């Protein structure tokens, strides 16, 4: 399925995080979701990499990195919070 594919559809990938103060963030509750295709890397047959940026003005961005392997037909998904907005949300001591 992955080898030679020209169109890839990504749907329904959701991530969540719990902040130190107990607040929970869900990517599905964000205002905007942007898909960006990264440069193709060469690792034993290569892989395709995409990043979904989930953004809202009052929340740290949730970035979802999706890697689709061409040689073994596997998918890996990694989520991260954007540190720059996260620092602004921390309560003052």
Secondary structure, 3 states (H helix, E strand, C coil): CCCCCCCCCCCCCCCEEECCCCCEEEHHHCCEEEEEECCCECCCCCEEEEEEEEEECCEEEEEEEEEEECCCCCEEEEEEECHHHHHHHCCCC
